Amino acid sequence: MRTEQFFEHHGIVANPFAEEDAQTDPVFKNRCRENTFHPAWDKVFGDPGDPATSIVFGEKGAGKTAMRLQVMGRIAEHNREHKQDRLWVVEYDDFNPFLDRFADRLSARKQRDPAKVLAEWKLWDHMDAILSLGVTDLVDHLLAAKHPTGPPANRLTTSATESDPAAALDHAQKRDLLLLAACYDDSTGQPLTQRWNRLRRKLAFTGWGKALWRPWGEAALGFGVTAAVSALMGYFRAWGWLGGVWLYLIVLAAWSPWLFKCLSRHLVSRRVAKSIRVLRRDTVATRRLLMSFTSEDLQNQPLPSKPRTDDRYELMTKLQGVLRSLGVTGILVLVDRVDEPHLTGGKVELMRDFAWSMMDNKFLKQPGIGLKLLLPDELMEHLNRETRDFHQRARIDKQNLIPSLDWTGEALLDLANARLAACAGDGDVPRLPQMLGEGLSEQRLLDAFRSLRTPRHLFKFLYRLIAAHCNAHTDTAPSWQIPRDTFESVFALYSRDQAAVDRGLSAG
Protein backbone atom coordinates (compact mmCIF):
# COMPACT_ATOMS: atom_id res chain seq x y z
CA MET A 1 0.00 0.00 0.00
CA ARG A 2 1.30 3.41 -0.94
CA THR A 3 1.49 6.17 1.64
CA GLU A 4 -0.40 8.45 -0.77
CA GLN A 5 -3.36 6.06 -0.59
CA PHE A 6 -3.28 6.11 3.19
CA PHE A 7 -3.24 9.90 3.33
CA GLU A 8 -5.90 10.30 0.64
CA HIS A 9 -8.23 8.01 2.57
CA HIS A 10 -7.95 10.37 5.56
CA GLY A 11 -8.45 13.48 3.41
CA ILE A 12 -4.79 14.55 3.34
CA VAL A 13 -3.29 15.80 0.08
CA ALA A 14 0.40 15.98 1.09
CA ASN A 15 2.66 14.15 3.53
CA PRO A 16 2.82 16.39 6.64
CA PHE A 17 5.88 14.66 8.08
CA ALA A 18 8.24 14.33 5.10
CA GLU A 19 10.47 17.31 6.01
CA GLU A 20 12.44 17.70 9.23
CA ASP A 21 14.13 21.10 8.80
CA ALA A 22 11.98 24.23 9.01
CA GLN A 23 14.30 26.01 6.58
CA THR A 24 13.24 23.65 3.74
CA ASP A 25 9.83 22.55 4.99
CA PRO A 26 7.05 23.76 2.63
CA VAL A 27 4.31 22.61 5.01
CA PHE A 28 5.67 24.83 7.75
CA LYS A 29 6.55 27.82 5.58
CA ASN A 30 3.33 27.86 3.53
CA ARG A 31 0.71 26.48 5.91
CA CYS A 32 1.77 26.38 9.57
CA ARG A 33 4.06 29.37 10.14
CA GLU A 34 1.22 31.76 10.91
CA ASN A 35 -0.76 29.68 13.39
CA THR A 36 1.40 26.98 15.00
CA PHE A 37 3.65 28.28 17.77
CA HIS A 38 5.70 26.99 20.68
CA PRO A 39 4.12 27.73 24.09
CA ALA A 40 6.99 30.17 24.85
CA TRP A 41 6.37 32.18 21.67
CA ASP A 42 4.96 35.30 23.33
CA LYS A 43 7.95 35.66 25.65
CA VAL A 44 10.42 35.21 22.81
CA PHE A 45 8.73 37.51 20.29
CA GLY A 46 7.70 40.29 22.67
CA ASP A 47 6.34 43.61 21.39
CA PRO A 48 7.61 44.72 17.95
CA GLY A 49 6.95 48.32 18.95
CA ASP A 50 9.60 48.00 21.66
CA PRO A 51 12.10 45.28 20.65
CA ALA A 52 13.68 43.42 23.55
CA THR A 53 16.35 40.77 23.93
CA SER A 54 15.51 37.08 24.47
CA ILE A 55 17.90 34.18 25.03
CA VAL A 56 16.53 30.76 24.11
CA PHE A 57 18.20 27.41 24.69
CA GLY A 58 16.86 24.42 22.79
CA GLU A 59 18.13 21.07 21.59
CA LYS A 60 18.49 20.19 17.93
CA GLY A 61 15.09 19.90 16.30
CA ALA A 62 13.26 21.75 19.07
CA GLY A 63 12.15 24.49 16.69
CA LYS A 64 14.71 27.30 17.02
CA THR A 65 14.98 27.85 13.28
CA ALA A 66 11.19 27.59 12.93
CA MET A 67 10.85 30.25 15.61
CA ARG A 68 13.30 32.49 13.76
CA LEU A 69 11.28 32.14 10.56
CA GLN A 70 8.10 32.89 12.48
CA VAL A 71 9.66 36.02 13.97
CA MET A 72 10.59 37.18 10.48
CA GLY A 73 7.08 36.50 9.24
CA ARG A 74 5.50 38.48 12.07
CA ILE A 75 7.92 41.36 11.55
CA ALA A 76 7.09 41.41 7.83
CA GLU A 77 3.42 41.63 8.73
CA HIS A 78 4.13 44.38 11.27
CA ASN A 79 6.14 46.33 8.68
CA ARG A 80 3.31 46.13 6.15
CA GLU A 81 0.87 47.56 8.65
CA HIS A 82 3.17 50.21 10.20
CA LYS A 83 5.05 51.91 7.39
CA GLN A 84 6.45 54.61 9.68
CA ASP A 85 7.08 52.38 12.70
CA ARG A 86 8.93 49.44 11.23
CA LEU A 87 11.67 47.11 12.41
CA TRP A 88 14.92 46.45 10.57
CA VAL A 89 15.82 42.76 10.69
CA VAL A 90 19.41 41.53 10.73
CA GLU A 91 19.79 37.79 10.24
CA TYR A 92 23.03 36.90 11.98
CA ASP A 93 23.10 33.18 11.32
CA ASP A 94 25.75 32.53 8.66
CA PHE A 95 28.99 32.90 10.57
CA ASN A 96 31.40 31.08 8.25
CA PRO A 97 32.32 34.08 6.02
CA PHE A 98 33.08 36.25 9.05
CA LEU A 99 35.03 33.51 10.83
CA ASP A 100 37.05 32.70 7.70
CA ARG A 101 38.11 36.31 7.22
CA PHE A 102 38.83 36.62 10.93
CA ALA A 103 41.02 33.51 10.94
CA ASP A 104 42.98 34.81 7.94
CA ARG A 105 44.15 37.74 10.09
CA LEU A 106 45.77 35.45 12.65
CA SER A 107 49.11 33.71 12.51
CA ALA A 108 49.39 30.32 10.82
CA ARG A 109 50.03 28.69 14.20
CA LYS A 110 46.73 29.97 15.60
CA GLN A 111 44.79 29.18 12.43
CA ARG A 112 45.51 25.50 12.86
CA ASP A 113 43.71 25.42 16.23
CA PRO A 114 40.02 26.48 16.21
CA ALA A 115 40.14 27.01 19.98
CA LYS A 116 42.89 29.60 19.60
CA VAL A 117 41.01 31.31 16.78
CA LEU A 118 37.80 31.62 18.81
CA ALA A 119 39.74 32.71 21.89
CA GLU A 120 40.74 35.81 19.88
CA TRP A 121 37.13 36.58 18.87
CA LYS A 122 35.74 39.52 20.84
CA LEU A 123 32.45 41.34 21.27
CA TRP A 124 33.44 44.06 18.80
CA ASP A 125 33.89 41.40 16.13
CA HIS A 126 30.25 40.41 16.60
CA MET A 127 29.28 44.09 16.42
CA ASP A 128 31.29 44.57 13.22
CA ALA A 129 29.54 41.57 11.63
CA ILE A 130 26.09 42.85 12.65
CA LEU A 131 26.88 46.37 11.41
CA SER A 132 28.12 44.92 8.12
CA LEU A 133 24.91 42.93 7.58
CA GLY A 134 22.68 45.86 8.52
CA VAL A 135 24.56 48.49 6.51
CA THR A 136 24.94 46.30 3.41
CA ASP A 137 21.22 45.54 3.41
CA LEU A 138 20.35 49.21 3.88
CA VAL A 139 22.57 50.29 0.99
CA ASP A 140 21.04 47.52 -1.16
CA HIS A 141 17.63 48.86 -0.23
CA LEU A 142 18.42 52.47 -1.08
CA LEU A 143 20.13 51.58 -4.35
CA ALA A 144 17.36 49.14 -5.31
CA ALA A 145 19.83 46.29 -5.81
CA LYS A 146 18.57 43.46 -8.00
CA HIS A 147 19.90 40.81 -5.65
CA PRO A 148 19.62 42.18 -2.10
CA THR A 149 21.26 40.12 0.61
CA GLY A 150 19.13 40.99 3.65
CA PRO A 151 15.86 39.58 4.99
CA PRO A 152 12.74 40.08 2.81
CA ALA A 153 11.00 41.72 5.78
CA ASN A 154 13.14 44.83 5.22
CA ARG A 155 11.85 45.29 1.67
CA LEU A 156 8.15 44.58 1.96
CA THR A 157 7.14 48.24 1.90
CA THR A 158 8.68 51.40 0.51
CA SER A 159 7.72 54.68 2.08
CA ALA A 160 7.85 58.06 0.39
CA THR A 161 10.92 59.04 2.38
CA GLU A 162 12.84 55.96 1.22
CA SER A 163 12.11 56.71 -2.45
CA ASP A 164 13.86 60.05 -1.85
CA PRO A 165 16.35 59.50 1.00
CA ALA A 166 18.03 62.82 0.19
CA ALA A 167 14.89 64.56 1.43
CA ALA A 168 14.51 62.34 4.49
CA LEU A 169 18.07 62.68 5.82
CA ASP A 170 19.86 65.81 6.94
CA HIS A 171 23.51 66.51 6.15
CA ALA A 172 24.82 64.84 9.30
CA GLN A 173 22.81 61.66 8.68
CA LYS A 174 23.97 61.48 5.07
CA ARG A 175 27.54 61.78 6.31
CA ASP A 176 26.88 59.05 8.91
CA LEU A 177 25.43 56.68 6.32
CA LEU A 178 28.32 57.28 3.91
CA LEU A 179 30.85 56.69 6.70
CA LEU A 180 29.07 53.48 7.68
CA ALA A 181 29.07 52.35 4.05
CA ALA A 182 32.77 53.18 3.66
CA CYS A 183 33.60 50.98 6.66
CA TYR A 184 30.99 48.20 6.53
CA ASP A 185 29.39 47.83 3.09
CA ASP A 186 30.26 44.27 2.09
CA SER A 187 28.43 43.86 -1.21
CA THR A 188 30.19 41.79 -3.86
CA GLY A 189 27.96 42.91 -6.71
CA GLN A 190 29.94 46.05 -7.49
CA PRO A 191 33.34 47.56 -6.55
CA LEU A 192 33.16 49.42 -3.27
CA THR A 193 34.14 52.82 -4.68
CA GLN A 194 31.58 52.64 -7.51
CA ARG A 195 28.81 51.55 -5.17
CA TRP A 196 29.72 54.21 -2.63
CA ASN A 197 29.67 56.93 -5.28
CA ARG A 198 26.24 55.73 -6.41
CA LEU A 199 25.04 56.05 -2.84
CA ARG A 200 26.59 59.52 -2.53
CA ARG A 201 24.74 60.68 -5.65
CA LYS A 202 21.51 59.09 -4.41
CA LEU A 203 21.85 61.02 -1.16
CA ALA A 204 22.84 64.21 -3.00
CA PHE A 205 25.67 64.57 -0.51
CA THR A 206 27.77 66.51 -3.04
CA GLY A 207 26.40 68.77 -5.74
CA TRP A 208 27.37 71.85 -7.68
CA GLY A 209 28.82 74.65 -5.63
CA LYS A 210 30.41 74.70 -2.23
CA ALA A 211 29.74 71.05 -1.32
CA LEU A 212 31.46 69.86 -4.47
CA TRP A 213 34.82 71.58 -4.21
CA ARG A 214 35.29 71.70 -0.42
CA PRO A 215 36.53 68.09 0.00
CA TRP A 216 39.07 68.74 -2.77
CA GLY A 217 39.98 72.31 -1.79
CA GLU A 218 43.48 71.29 -0.72
CA ALA A 219 44.13 69.67 -4.09
CA ALA A 220 42.64 72.71 -5.88
CA LEU A 221 45.08 74.95 -4.00
CA GLY A 222 48.02 72.81 -5.11
CA PHE A 223 46.87 72.74 -8.74
CA GLY A 224 46.18 76.49 -8.70
CA VAL A 225 49.56 77.49 -7.34
CA THR A 226 51.37 75.06 -9.66
CA ALA A 227 49.46 76.40 -12.65
CA ALA A 228 50.12 80.04 -11.61
CA VAL A 229 53.86 79.48 -11.18
CA SER A 230 54.05 77.67 -14.51
CA ALA A 231 52.13 80.48 -16.25
CA LEU A 232 54.36 83.17 -14.78
CA MET A 233 57.49 81.29 -15.71
CA GLY A 234 56.23 80.85 -19.28
CA TYR A 235 55.04 84.44 -19.57
CA PHE A 236 58.39 85.89 -18.52
CA ARG A 237 60.33 83.05 -20.15
CA ALA A 238 62.16 82.73 -16.86
CA TRP A 239 63.35 79.16 -17.32
CA GLY A 240 66.19 79.86 -14.97
CA TRP A 241 63.74 79.74 -12.08
CA LEU A 242 63.85 75.97 -12.39
CA GLY A 243 67.32 76.04 -10.91
CA GLY A 244 66.19 77.82 -7.75
CA VAL A 245 65.06 76.08 -4.58
CA TRP A 246 62.42 78.70 -3.74
CA LEU A 247 60.22 77.66 -6.69
CA TYR A 248 59.94 74.10 -5.43
CA LEU A 249 59.36 75.28 -1.88
CA ILE A 250 56.40 77.39 -3.01
CA VAL A 251 54.87 74.47 -4.91
CA LEU A 252 55.51 72.07 -2.04
CA ALA A 253 53.94 74.50 0.44
CA ALA A 254 50.85 74.74 -1.78
CA TRP A 255 50.53 70.95 -1.97
CA SER A 256 51.34 70.30 1.70
CA PRO A 257 47.69 70.56 2.95
CA TRP A 258 46.60 67.94 0.41
CA LEU A 259 49.60 65.71 1.17
CA PHE A 260 48.87 65.96 4.89
CA LYS A 261 45.20 65.10 4.31
CA CYS A 262 46.11 62.17 2.08
CA LEU A 263 48.59 60.80 4.62
CA SER A 264 46.23 61.21 7.57
CA ARG A 265 43.35 59.55 5.68
CA HIS A 266 45.63 56.71 4.65
CA LEU A 267 46.69 56.09 8.26
CA VAL A 268 43.06 56.10 9.41
CA SER A 269 42.07 53.74 6.59
CA ARG A 270 44.86 51.36 7.50
CA ARG A 271 43.76 51.32 11.14
CA VAL A 272 40.15 50.71 10.09
CA ALA A 273 41.18 47.84 7.79
CA LYS A 274 43.25 46.33 10.59
CA SER A 275 40.59 46.76 13.27
CA ILE A 276 37.64 45.31 11.32
CA ARG A 277 38.81 41.73 11.38
CA VAL A 278 35.63 40.09 10.04
CA LEU A 279 35.76 41.91 6.68
CA ARG A 280 38.32 42.40 3.97
CA ARG A 281 38.78 46.16 3.69
CA ASP A 282 41.11 47.59 1.08
CA THR A 283 43.15 50.43 2.57
CA VAL A 284 43.51 52.32 -0.71
CA ALA A 285 39.78 52.11 -1.54
CA THR A 286 38.80 53.20 1.95
CA ARG A 287 41.25 56.10 1.78
CA ARG A 288 39.70 57.29 -1.47
CA LEU A 289 36.28 57.32 0.15
CA LEU A 290 37.48 59.17 3.24
CA MET A 291 39.19 61.74 1.02
CA SER A 292 35.72 62.74 -0.19
CA PHE A 293 34.86 64.10 3.27
CA THR A 294 35.94 67.47 4.57
CA SER A 295 37.95 67.68 7.76
CA GLU A 296 34.93 69.25 9.46
CA ASP A 297 32.72 66.27 8.50
CA LEU A 298 35.18 63.80 10.03
CA GLN A 299 36.00 65.83 13.12
CA ASN A 300 35.20 63.90 16.32
CA GLN A 301 33.41 61.18 14.33
CA PRO A 302 33.68 57.59 15.62
CA LEU A 303 35.44 55.17 13.31
CA PRO A 304 36.14 51.46 13.94
CA SER A 305 39.87 52.08 14.01
CA LYS A 306 40.64 50.57 17.42
CA PRO A 307 40.01 47.14 18.98
CA ARG A 308 37.25 48.28 21.34
CA THR A 309 33.47 48.44 21.57
CA ASP A 310 33.05 52.17 22.30
CA ASP A 311 33.21 53.27 18.65
CA ARG A 312 30.92 50.42 17.60
CA TYR A 313 28.22 51.45 20.05
CA GLU A 314 28.33 54.99 18.63
CA LEU A 315 28.14 53.63 15.09
CA MET A 316 25.15 51.48 16.07
CA THR A 317 23.48 54.65 17.35
CA LYS A 318 24.24 56.43 14.08
CA LEU A 319 22.74 53.57 12.09
CA GLN A 320 19.62 53.77 14.25
CA GLY A 321 19.39 57.52 13.59
CA VAL A 322 19.55 57.00 9.83
CA LEU A 323 16.94 54.23 9.95
CA ARG A 324 14.67 56.29 12.16
CA SER A 325 14.52 59.05 9.56
CA LEU A 326 13.55 56.38 7.00
CA GLY A 327 10.59 55.19 9.06
CA VAL A 328 12.38 52.38 10.93
CA THR A 329 12.15 52.73 14.71
CA GLY A 330 13.93 49.58 15.85
CA ILE A 331 16.42 46.87 14.92
CA LEU A 332 15.97 43.16 15.51
CA VAL A 333 19.03 40.89 15.36
CA LEU A 334 18.28 37.16 14.97
CA VAL A 335 21.17 34.93 16.09
CA ASP A 336 20.77 31.28 15.11
CA ARG A 337 22.73 28.19 13.98
CA VAL A 338 25.62 28.76 16.39
CA ASP A 339 26.35 25.02 16.23
CA GLU A 340 26.89 24.98 12.45
CA PRO A 341 30.10 26.99 11.73
CA HIS A 342 32.90 24.70 10.59
CA LEU A 343 35.29 26.23 13.10
CA THR A 344 33.15 25.12 16.05
CA GLY A 345 32.68 21.63 14.63
CA GLY A 346 29.68 21.12 16.92
CA LYS A 347 31.95 21.14 20.00
CA VAL A 348 30.27 22.69 23.01
CA GLU A 349 33.38 24.44 24.33
CA LEU A 350 33.98 26.17 20.97
CA MET A 351 30.33 27.17 20.65
CA ARG A 352 30.56 28.61 24.15
CA ASP A 353 33.65 30.66 23.33
CA PHE A 354 31.93 32.08 20.26
CA ALA A 355 28.54 32.84 21.84
CA TRP A 356 29.71 33.97 25.28
CA SER A 357 31.44 37.04 23.85
CA MET A 358 27.95 38.42 23.21
CA MET A 359 26.92 37.98 26.83
CA ASP A 360 27.32 41.59 27.86
CA ASN A 361 24.41 43.50 29.37
CA LYS A 362 25.32 46.76 27.63
CA PHE A 363 25.30 44.98 24.28
CA LEU A 364 22.14 42.98 24.95
CA LYS A 365 20.19 45.96 26.31
CA GLN A 366 20.89 48.63 23.69
CA PRO A 367 17.87 50.95 23.41
CA GLY A 368 15.84 50.24 20.29
CA ILE A 369 17.73 47.03 19.49
CA GLY A 370 16.42 43.58 20.32
CA LEU A 371 18.57 40.47 20.04
CA LYS A 372 17.02 37.03 19.77
CA LEU A 373 19.72 34.50 20.66
CA LEU A 374 18.63 30.98 19.71
CA LEU A 375 21.34 28.81 21.24
CA PRO A 376 21.97 25.03 21.52
CA ASP A 377 20.76 23.50 24.79
CA GLU A 378 24.24 22.14 25.55
CA LEU A 379 25.30 25.69 26.39
CA MET A 380 22.76 25.95 29.20
CA GLU A 381 24.83 23.61 31.36
CA HIS A 382 27.88 25.82 30.83
CA LEU A 383 25.81 28.89 31.66
CA ASN A 384 24.86 27.39 35.00
CA ARG A 385 28.53 26.78 35.78
CA GLU A 386 29.71 30.29 35.00
CA THR A 387 31.24 32.52 37.64
CA ARG A 388 29.59 35.38 39.48
CA ASP A 389 31.59 37.90 37.44
CA PHE A 390 30.15 36.47 34.23
CA HIS A 391 26.58 36.76 35.49
CA GLN A 392 27.23 40.28 36.75
CA ARG A 393 28.45 41.29 33.31
CA ALA A 394 25.75 39.48 31.33
CA ARG A 395 22.80 40.04 33.71
CA ILE A 396 21.06 36.97 32.32
CA ASP A 397 18.21 37.60 34.76
CA LYS A 398 17.21 40.64 32.67
CA GLN A 399 17.33 39.01 29.22
CA ASN A 400 14.01 37.07 28.93
CA LEU A 401 15.72 33.73 29.39
CA ILE A 402 14.07 30.54 28.08
CA PRO A 403 16.25 27.82 29.66
CA SER A 404 14.78 25.01 27.59
CA LEU A 405 12.56 24.92 24.51
CA ASP A 406 10.61 21.96 25.89
CA TRP A 407 7.63 20.36 24.22
CA THR A 408 5.08 18.43 26.22
CA GLY A 409 3.35 15.37 24.83
CA GLU A 410 0.15 17.40 24.54
CA ALA A 411 1.92 20.19 22.63
CA LEU A 412 3.46 17.69 20.20
CA LEU A 413 0.08 16.03 19.63
CA ASP A 414 -1.44 19.43 18.89
CA LEU A 415 1.44 20.12 16.51
CA ALA A 416 0.90 16.84 14.66
CA ASN A 417 -2.84 17.55 14.36
CA ALA A 418 -2.13 21.07 13.13
CA ARG A 419 0.12 19.78 10.36
CA LEU A 420 -2.46 17.19 9.35
CA ALA A 421 -5.11 19.90 9.17
CA ALA A 422 -2.76 22.13 7.15
CA CYS A 423 -2.33 19.35 4.56
CA ALA A 424 -5.98 18.37 4.49
CA GLY A 425 -8.30 18.81 1.53
CA ASP A 426 -11.25 21.15 1.56
CA GLY A 427 -13.72 20.34 4.29
CA ASP A 428 -11.58 17.64 5.93
CA VAL A 429 -10.29 17.91 9.50
CA PRO A 430 -8.13 14.81 10.06
CA ARG A 431 -6.82 13.98 13.51
CA LEU A 432 -3.92 11.69 14.38
CA PRO A 433 -5.91 9.44 16.78
CA GLN A 434 -8.27 8.63 13.86
CA MET A 435 -5.34 7.00 12.06
CA LEU A 436 -4.45 4.78 15.01
CA GLY A 437 -6.10 1.57 16.13
CA GLU A 438 -8.50 1.49 19.06
CA GLY A 439 -6.05 -0.45 21.20
CA LEU A 440 -3.78 2.59 21.52
CA SER A 441 -4.98 4.90 24.26
CA GLU A 442 -4.48 8.65 24.15
CA GLN A 443 -2.43 8.49 27.35
CA ARG A 444 -0.01 6.02 25.75
CA LEU A 445 0.24 8.31 22.74
CA LEU A 446 1.04 11.31 24.96
CA ASP A 447 3.65 9.34 26.90
CA ALA A 448 5.36 8.28 23.69
CA PHE A 449 5.35 11.80 22.29
CA ARG A 450 6.70 13.19 25.55
CA SER A 451 9.72 10.93 25.28
CA LEU A 452 10.34 12.15 21.71
CA ARG A 453 10.86 15.66 23.12
CA THR A 454 11.17 17.66 19.88
CA PRO A 455 9.16 18.22 16.68
CA ARG A 456 11.99 16.83 14.57
CA HIS A 457 11.90 13.50 16.39
CA LEU A 458 8.10 13.52 16.20
CA PHE A 459 8.12 13.99 12.43
CA LYS A 460 10.80 11.36 11.92
CA PHE A 461 8.91 8.84 14.02
CA LEU A 462 5.52 9.47 12.41
CA TYR A 463 7.01 9.29 8.93
CA ARG A 464 8.67 5.98 9.78
CA LEU A 465 5.50 4.68 11.45
CA ILE A 466 3.22 5.43 8.51
CA ALA A 467 5.76 4.05 6.03
CA ALA A 468 6.13 0.84 8.05
CA HIS A 469 2.34 0.40 8.24
CA CYS A 470 1.86 0.97 4.50
CA ASN A 471 4.68 -1.41 3.63
CA ALA A 472 2.95 -4.12 5.64
CA HIS A 473 -0.19 -4.04 3.46
CA THR A 474 -0.94 -4.35 -0.22
CA ASP A 475 -2.96 -2.06 -2.47
CA THR A 476 -5.66 -4.72 -2.80
CA ALA A 477 -5.96 -5.24 0.97
CA PRO A 478 -5.31 -1.85 2.53
CA SER A 479 -5.59 -1.04 6.23
CA TRP A 480 -6.62 2.49 7.15
CA GLN A 481 -5.67 2.36 10.84
CA ILE A 482 -2.28 1.69 12.36
CA PRO A 483 -2.50 -1.12 14.95
CA ARG A 484 -0.95 -0.84 18.38
CA ASP A 485 1.60 -3.59 17.73
CA THR A 486 3.02 -1.68 14.76
CA PHE A 487 3.11 1.53 16.79
CA GLU A 488 4.98 -0.11 19.67
CA SER A 489 7.50 -1.96 17.51
CA VAL A 490 8.35 1.08 15.39
CA PHE A 491 8.53 3.27 18.48
CA ALA A 492 10.91 0.86 20.24
CA LEU A 493 13.14 0.65 17.17
CA TYR A 494 13.18 4.42 16.72
CA SER A 495 13.96 4.99 20.42
CA ARG A 496 16.85 2.53 20.25
CA ASP A 497 18.28 4.14 17.12
CA GLN A 498 17.96 7.63 18.57
CA ALA A 499 19.65 6.56 21.81
CA ALA A 500 22.58 5.26 19.78
CA VAL A 501 22.81 8.55 17.88
CA ASP A 502 22.72 10.50 21.15
CA ARG A 503 25.51 8.37 22.59
CA GLY A 504 27.58 8.97 19.47
CA LEU A 505 27.09 12.73 19.71
CA SER A 506 27.99 12.73 23.40
CA ALA A 507 31.13 10.71 22.73
CA GLY A 508 32.09 13.11 19.91
Secondary structure as GFF3:
##gff-version 3
##sequence-region A 1 508
A	DSSP	alpha_helix	3	9	.	.	.	ID=ss1
A	DSSP	three_ten_helix	22	24	.	.	.	ID=ss2
A	DSSP	alpha_helix	26	27	.	.	.	ID=ss3
A	DSSP	pi_helix	28	32	.	.	.	ID=ss4
A	DSSP	alpha_helix	41	45	.	.	.	ID=ss5
A	DSSP	beta_strand	54	58	.	.	.	ID=ss6
A	DSSP	alpha_helix	64	81	.	.	.	ID=ss7
A	DSSP	beta_strand	86	92	.	.	.	ID=ss8
A	DSSP	alpha_helix	96	104	.	.	.	ID=ss9
A	DSSP	alpha_helix	108	111	.	.	.	ID=ss10
A	DSSP	alpha_helix	114	120	.	.	.	ID=ss11
A	DSSP	alpha_helix	123	143	.	.	.	ID=ss12
A	DSSP	three_ten_helix	152	155	.	.	.	ID=ss13
A	DSSP	alpha_helix	160	163	.	.	.	ID=ss14
A	DSSP	alpha_helix	165	168	.	.	.	ID=ss15
A	DSSP	alpha_helix	171	184	.	.	.	ID=ss16
A	DSSP	alpha_helix	192	203	.	.	.	ID=ss17
A	DSSP	alpha_helix	210	213	.	.	.	ID=ss18
A	DSSP	three_ten_helix	214	216	.	.	.	ID=ss19
A	DSSP	alpha_helix	217	235	.	.	.	ID=ss20
A	DSSP	three_ten_helix	239	243	.	.	.	ID=ss21
A	DSSP	alpha_helix	245	275	.	.	.	ID=ss22
A	DSSP	alpha_helix	283	290	.	.	.	ID=ss23
A	DSSP	alpha_helix	295	298	.	.	.	ID=ss24
A	DSSP	alpha_helix	310	325	.	.	.	ID=ss25
A	DSSP	beta_strand	328	335	.	.	.	ID=ss26
A	DSSP	alpha_helix	348	356	.	.	.	ID=ss27
A	DSSP	alpha_helix	361	364	.	.	.	ID=ss28
A	DSSP	beta_strand	369	376	.	.	.	ID=ss29
A	DSSP	alpha_helix	378	384	.	.	.	ID=ss30
A	DSSP	alpha_helix	388	394	.	.	.	ID=ss31
A	DSSP	three_ten_helix	396	398	.	.	.	ID=ss32
A	DSSP	beta_strand	401	402	.	.	.	ID=ss33
A	DSSP	alpha_helix	409	422	.	.	.	ID=ss34
A	DSSP	alpha_helix	432	435	.	.	.	ID=ss35
A	DSSP	alpha_helix	442	452	.	.	.	ID=ss36
A	DSSP	alpha_helix	455	471	.	.	.	ID=ss37
A	DSSP	alpha_helix	484	507	.	.	.	ID=ss38
###
